[in-house]
């Protein structure tokens, strides 16, 4: 197993990033088509995973295709990423172009060995 310098990795605790995106009818339609879901007024469950994805140039991607570690995520020298999340939905996702933008605001809250 790789030695982890947890004290170094804990330097990332408290880091956040914020991104906004708009839930559009076209995005909801493409998501529904992907999973063979029928049309509906509300956006499908889990569509929030399509909103405000991190954007990085190709040169800034890691071997797994995600933004390289060491920016927002700590540079953990292990092959798999692990995350946990608390979701707060203030209201159902409506597929309206004029709705308020969705905000993604992740936070690096801990660095522990599992």
C-alpha positions in Angstrom: 0.0 0.0 0.0 1.1 3.5 -0.7 2.3 5.7 2.2 -0.1 8.6 2.7 1.0 11.9 4.2 -2.3 12.7 5.8 -1.0 15.9 7.4 -0.1 17.1 3.8 -3.5 16.0 2.5 -5.3 17.7 5.3 -4.1 21.0 3.9 -6.9 20.7 1.4 -9.6 20.6 4.1 -11.9 23.6 3.7 -11.3 24.1 0.0 -14.3 24.8 -2.0 -15.2 25.6 -5.6 -18.4 27.0 -7.0 -19.9 26.6 -10.4 -23.3 27.4 -11.8 -25.3 25.9 -14.7 -28.8 26.2 -16.1 -31.2 23.3 -16.3 -32.7 23.6 -19.8 -35.4 21.6 -21.5 -32.8 20.3 -24.0 -30.6 18.9 -21.2 -33.6 17.3 -19.5 -34.7 15.8 -22.9 -31.2 14.3 -23.6 -31.0 12.9 -20.0 -34.4 11.3 -20.4 -33.5 9.8 -23.8 -30.3 8.3 -22.3 -32.4 6.4 -19.8 -35.5 5.8 -21.9 -37.6 7.9 -19.6 -41.0 9.4 -20.6 -41.4 13.2 -20.9 -42.5 15.0 -17.8 -42.8 18.5 -16.4 -40.2 18.0 -13.7 -36.6 17.2 -14.4 -35.7 13.5 -13.9 -34.1 12.4 -10.6 -30.2 12.5 -10.6 -30.0 15.1 -13.4 -28.1 17.3 -11.0 -25.1 15.2 -11.8 -25.1 16.7 -15.3 -25.1 20.3 -14.0 -22.0 22.4 -13.6 -19.4 19.7 -14.2 -15.8 20.7 -13.7 -14.2 22.0 -16.9 -10.5 21.5 -17.4 -8.3 21.6 -20.5 -7.1 18.2 -21.7 -3.6 18.9 -20.4 -5.0 19.4 -16.9 -6.8 16.0 -16.8 -5.6 13.0 -14.8 -5.3 9.5 -16.1 -8.9 8.8 -15.2 -10.2 11.7 -17.3 -11.2 13.9 -14.3 -9.3 17.1 -13.5 -5.9 16.1 -12.1 -5.5 15.9 -8.3 -3.8 18.6 -6.5 -6.1 21.4 -7.5 -9.5 21.2 -5.7 -9.0 17.5 -4.7 -5.9 16.6 -2.7 -3.1 14.7 -4.6 -4.0 11.3 -3.0 -1.6 8.7 -4.6 -4.2 6.0 -4.9 -6.0 4.7 -8.0 -9.6 5.3 -7.0 -11.4 8.4 -5.9 -13.9 8.2 -3.0 -16.4 10.8 -2.1 -19.5 11.3 -0.1 -22.1 14.0 -0.5 -25.0 15.7 1.2 -27.6 16.9 -1.2 -30.1 19.7 -0.4 -33.0 20.1 -2.8 -34.8 23.3 -2.0 -37.6 22.4 -4.5 -38.1 20.0 -7.4 -35.9 20.7 -10.5 -38.2 22.3 -13.0 -37.1 22.1 -16.6 -37.6 25.8 -17.3 -35.0 28.0 -19.1 -36.0 30.9 -16.9 -35.4 29.1 -13.6 -32.7 30.2 -11.3 -29.3 28.7 -12.1 -28.2 25.6 -10.2 -25.1 26.0 -8.0 -22.5 23.2 -7.3 -20.4 24.0 -4.3 -18.4 21.0 -3.2 -16.1 21.2 -0.1 -13.1 19.1 0.9 -14.2 18.3 4.4 -11.9 15.5 5.6 -8.8 13.4 4.7 -8.8 10.1 6.5 -7.5 6.6 5.7 -10.2 4.0 5.0 
